Amino acid sequence: MKQQKICVIGLGYIGLPTSAMFATHGCEVVGVDINGKVVEALSKGKIIIEEPYLDIMVQAAVRSGHLKAKRKPETADVFIISVPTPITKDKKADMSYVVKATEMIVPYLRKGNLVILESTSPTGTVEELVVPILEKSGLKIGEELYVGHSPERVLPGKILWELVNNNRIVGGINRISAEKIRDLYKIFVNGEIYLTNATTAEMCKMMENTFRDVNIALANELAKICEKTGINVWEVIELCNKHPRVNIHQPGPGVGGHCLAVDPWFIIEKNPELAKIIELSRKTNDNMPYYVLDKIDEILKDIKGNKKVTILGMTYKPNIDDVRESPILKLIDLIDNREDLEINVYDPHVGVHKYQEKDLMVAAKDSDLLILAVNHDVFRTLPLSEIAKVMRNRNFFDTRNFMDKEELEHLGFKYILLGEKAI
Ligand code: SAJ
């Protein structure tokens, strides 16, 4: 295939790695972002997000001259749209970034170009939202301008490896569009590439994350049931998963991130009468911080007066710095709104934050309860005996089945595990 010039709109968690990947495979890539900070950093070969090895790859791509950052698009062979599709307060997909990005490229479109939407989008986005805007170019869609959806599926923390090795779905508005998109991704994808139509690809992407969200809701419901039954949910799950066709997910204090906590709502939005299990699951997971707060009240019920709670971890999952849609932020909010509860939070992965206490011992001082909210690896080596000395009451609530119960009990802590039994 001849060397392609690719214009990527949106240099976030997906657009930037994708740009760097194409650039290091010999393509000429123009990365476009409306955020001046991103463009400025990238021009110097730097990045402003945390993702293993991405900095090295971006630096190599910029140094080789194959990756350039711009505020506006340029004419190219291929346009990839990878802008956010956030959720509004009333749980609807905010498609304004996709609309703006699509409008932005129209003046640069030429006969034979390929336009790919990568952003996770509700069904019908390509056909009903993107194509009508692209038609303003005057080009015949599907014949002079090829269009499709190829959703990203990479896991934050493993993005570069998964970009190359994951299987990929390509949905074209017609067969030739899908084939052209497949040929483009073949430049760096080692996984299988499956062709379908655009709307099917949109549904696949949302359903993959919904599958996970629903299964986590099932695990969270089971955790509550096990507590009531007086058994340990983690043991139940471990034993159930010995069955060859069972894979129960892990319970916890809620589901966060910009994917699982968001994408199911896009299906619900389009199918409110039908997506009942999906909606209940979303609500079950969103309710977990409230459940954790109830547990906190139960644990502290015998302590008179004001109580202090110390939370360990605030990101949406372990070993990352990302707090987007983190259920721990919701929990922090709930505790902060209570007059009788004082809160301190410690998360070494997160920089400056309203609730962040940089010093662990200060965060734990005079505390009545430590809550393990995120299972960061660094929490494996907490100075527990030192912490025990400065606490007012030694209670430890483990929401992730992460701590060593015996060690904590040996240090005089009362150990409470989410999903074990009512206190
Ligand atoms: N979680 C649980 N229990 C579990 C698994 C996860 O409570 O058993 C929670 C985590 O604590 C976290 C949330 O779910 O709060 C999401 O974490 P995750 O690791 O499941 O997923 P993300 O959001 O980081 O990435 C997902 C991935 N999707 C799937 O695995 C189906 C990724 O492949 C997608 O590319 C990404 O969403 C995306 O961008 O859509």
Boltz pocket constraint, residues with backbone or C-beta under 6 A from the ligand:
constraints:
  - pocket:
      binder: B
      contacts: [[A, 120], [A, 152], [A, 153], [A, 154], [A, 155], [A, 156], [A, 205], [A, 208], [A, 209], [A, 212], [A, 216], [A, 249], [A, 250], [A, 251], [A, 252], [A, 254], [A, 255], [A, 256], [A, 257], [A, 258], [A, 259], [A, 260], [A, 316], [A, 317], [A, 318]]
      max_distance: 6.0
